[in-house]
Amino acid sequence: MSKDSPKYGSLTLPTKFIPVGGVLERCGERFVAVPRPHISTLAVADACKGCYFAKCPSSLSNCNTLQCSVWDRRDGRNVWFVPEVEV
């Protein structure tokens, strides 16, 4: 890693906005954006633990382009993505 590369993540914000209740199709599967419950800790792992992409197969796990946090979503909400069949 070059000294100009960020240690974690990316220098650019995610660009793909899926509204709450909206569906994302990826690799032939469908996922719904659901409101994330309040997380009492500030641990990054806790913020993502209910999202499918935090625990999914590697072919689906790249969530870098998905807006999921209050800091990058235009609706100011935190969301998780869950398989459509679970909603």
C-alpha positions as CSV (number, residue, x, y, z in Angstrom):
1,M,0.0,0.0,0.0
2,S,1.4,3.4,-0.9
3,K,1.8,6.1,1.7
4,D,-0.9,8.1,-0.2
5,S,-3.5,5.3,0.1
6,P,-6.0,5.4,2.9
7,K,-5.5,2.8,5.6
8,Y,-9.2,1.8,5.6
9,G,-11.9,2.2,3.0
10,S,-11.8,4.8,0.2
11,L,-11.2,8.4,-0.3
12,T,-14.5,8.8,-2.2
13,L,-17.9,8.6,-0.7
14,P,-20.3,5.8,-1.8
15,T,-22.5,6.9,-4.7
16,K,-25.4,4.4,-5.0
17,F,-28.5,5.5,-3.1
18,I,-31.2,2.9,-2.4
19,P,-34.2,4.4,-0.5
20,V,-35.5,2.7,2.6
21,G,-37.7,-0.1,1.3
22,G,-35.9,0.0,-2.1
23,V,-34.5,-3.1,-3.8
24,L,-30.9,-3.7,-4.9
25,E,-30.2,-6.5,-7.3
26,R,-26.7,-8.0,-7.2
27,C,-25.5,-11.3,-8.7
28,G,-29.0,-12.4,-9.3
29,E,-30.1,-11.8,-5.7
30,R,-32.4,-9.1,-4.4
31,F,-31.8,-7.1,-1.2
32,V,-34.0,-4.5,0.6
33,A,-32.7,-1.4,2.4
34,V,-34.2,-1.5,5.9
35,P,-33.7,1.1,8.7
36,R,-30.9,0.2,10.9
37,P,-31.8,0.0,14.6
38,H,-30.0,2.4,17.0
39,I,-26.5,1.0,17.9
40,S,-25.4,2.0,21.4
41,T,-21.7,1.5,20.7
42,L,-19.5,3.3,18.3
43,A,-17.8,0.1,17.0
44,V,-17.8,-0.1,13.2
45,A,-18.4,-3.9,13.4
46,D,-21.6,-3.3,15.4
47,A,-22.9,-0.7,12.9
48,C,-22.6,-3.3,10.1
49,K,-23.4,-6.6,11.9
50,G,-27.1,-6.8,10.8
51,C,-26.3,-6.1,7.1
52,Y,-26.1,-9.0,4.7
53,F,-23.0,-7.6,3.1
54,A,-21.0,-7.7,6.4
55,K,-21.4,-11.5,6.5
56,C,-22.0,-12.6,2.9
57,P,-20.0,-14.6,0.4
58,S,-17.1,-12.7,-1.1
59,S,-18.7,-12.4,-4.5
60,L,-21.3,-10.1,-3.0
61,S,-19.5,-8.5,-0.2
62,N,-18.2,-5.3,-1.9
63,C,-20.5,-2.7,-0.5
64,N,-18.1,0.3,-1.1
65,T,-20.5,1.9,-3.5
66,L,-23.6,1.6,-1.4
67,Q,-24.7,4.5,0.7
68,C,-25.7,3.1,4.1
69,S,-24.8,5.6,6.8
70,V,-26.3,8.9,8.0
71,W,-23.1,10.6,6.8
72,D,-23.4,9.7,3.1
73,R,-27.2,9.2,2.5
74,R,-29.3,12.2,1.4
75,D,-32.2,11.0,3.6
76,G,-29.9,11.1,6.7
77,R,-30.8,7.5,7.7
78,N,-28.7,4.5,8.6
79,V,-29.7,1.3,6.7
80,W,-28.8,-2.3,6.4
81,F,-29.3,-4.5,3.3
82,V,-31.1,-7.8,3.9
83,P,-32.3,-10.5,1.5
84,E,-35.7,-9.7,0.1
85,V,-37.1,-13.0,1.3
86,E,-36.4,-11.9,5.0
87,V,-38.6,-8.8,4.7
